[in-house]
């Protein structure tokens, strides 16, 4: 049976990806007058991220497509913004590298599990919290008030800790799925 793709929650996830276009344009213009528009769009992005999962469960619209789309929308949103802030020398390279490397490894692991076991793993709660912490750090970076530097640093290092913890949990789940494969599937790998 074919699952529905255009559900309310999936449309919200798609809107989060589309929302990154004006966010990227406004950030690249790098005009201080635009920062509040960027912050407003990022808050909308964060709220749609909150509501898409809630609506999927409430409306009984949880789909494999949605399980893939939601974390991909998160990864696109975060990566687009942190790369632009890196280009503008507003974020350190090591931080952006950690985010991108982690996301690529999780994506590759998810694709591998999907291909081998035909299941889609959902995001873990720690990963969602990591994205939230990083979103707050990005918002503070975009606002660019010198008085909030200490708060930006707290969110930056808290985000790194959360990213590491969520990655460890993803690894545990990945290896548990690998161990649960039947021996003939493992031999084909």
N, C-alpha and C positions, 0 to 999 in steps of 0.2 A: 504494500500500500504506500502510496506517495504522500509525504507529509506536506502540510501547508508551509509555504515560505513567507508569504506576505501576511504575517500576523501583526497585531498592534505592537507587541514587544519587539519583533524583528524590525519593523519600520522605525521604532525609536532608536534601535541600534544603528540602523542605516543613517538616520538623521544625525547621529553623533559623528559619523565619518564625514558626512557632507558639511557639517558645522565646522570642521577643521579647515575648510577652504577660506572662509572669511577670517578665521582666527589667524591662519598663516599669513594671509595678505596684510592684515592689520599689524601683526608682529614684525613682518619684514619692512613695512613702511617705517617702523621705529620712531613714531611720533608720540611723545608723552601724552598728547591729547587722546590718543587711541587706547591707552592702557585700560581705561574703565570699560570701554566696549569689549575689549579682549576678556577682561575679568567677568563681565556679564555673560558673554558667550560661553566661557568656561564653566560658570556656575550652572547655566542651562544644560551644558554637556554633562556635568556631574549629576544633576537632577534626573536627566533622562536615563543615565546609567543606573540610578537607584530604582526608577520606576519600571524600566523594561523587565527586569527580573521579577519584580513584585507582580506586574500585570501578567507575565507569562504563567506564573503559578496560579494566580487568582482566576484567570480566564481559561485555565487548562490548555495553554498554548506553548508548553515547553516542547521544543523541537531540537533535533540534532543540529540543524542549521543554526538555530539560535544559540545553542551551546558553543558553537564555533564562532559565530558572528560577534557575540558580546565581548569575549576577550580580545578578538581581533580589533574591534572598535576601540577598546581600551588601549591596546598597544599602538594603534595608529595615532590616536589622540595624544598620548604621552610622547611618543617618539617624534612626531611632527614638532611639537612645542619645544621639547628639550634640545632638539637639533638646532632649531632657530635660535634659542637662547644661548647655545654653545657658540654658534657662528657670531653672535653678538657679544661674546666673551662675558656672558652673565651667569654661566654655569661651567663648572670644571669638566674637562674632558673625561676624567676617570669616572665621574658620576654618570655621564651620558653613556659611556662605554659599558658600564655595569648594566644599565637599563636595557640597552639594545642587545647585548650578548645574552642576558637572561631571557629576554623575550624571544630571541631567535632560537635558543635552545629549547624553550618550552614549546614553541610552535613546531619545531622539528620533531620533538618527542610526541606531541599530539598527533601529528600527521602519521608518524610511524605506527602508533597504537591504532589509529583509525584504519590504516591500511592492513595491518596484521590481524586485528581483532574485530574490526568493523564496529567499534564503539567510539563515542565521542566523550572524552572526559570533560567534566565541567570545571570551571575555575574554582580554586579553593578560597575560603574566607580570608585567609591571611594575605593572599594575592590581591583580593579586593581591597583589604585595608591598606596594603602597600600602595596601591594606585590612589586611594583617597589621600593618604599622607603626602604622596608626591604631588597630587593635584593642589593641595594646600600650599606646598612649598613653591610650586610654579606660580600660583596666584600671588603669593607674597613677593616673588621675584619680579613678576610683571608690574605689580604696584610700585615697586622700586622706591620705598621710603627707607632712608638710611637708618631711621629709628627702629625698623623691624629686622635689621640684619641678624640679630641674635635669634629671632624666631625662625627666620629662613634657615639658619644653620641647624637649629634643633630639628626642623622638618627634614632637612637634607640628610642628616645622619640617621634619624629615625627611619626615613625611607629606605636607606641602605640596609639597615638591620631587618626591616620588614621584607624587603626584596630577597635578602639572603634566606630568611626563615621560610618564606613562601616557596622559594626555589628548592630548598631541602625537602619540603612537603611534596612538591611536584615530583622530585626525584624518587622519593619513597613510593609514591603511587605508580610512577612509571615502572620501577623495578618490580613492584608487586604484580602489575599487569603482565610483565614479561615472564615472571615466574609462573603465573597462572596459565600461560599458553600450553597447549598440548605439545607433547614431545615432537610430533611430526611437523608442527608449525615452526618450532624452534630449529629443527634441522634444516628447514628451507631458508633460514636467515643467514 
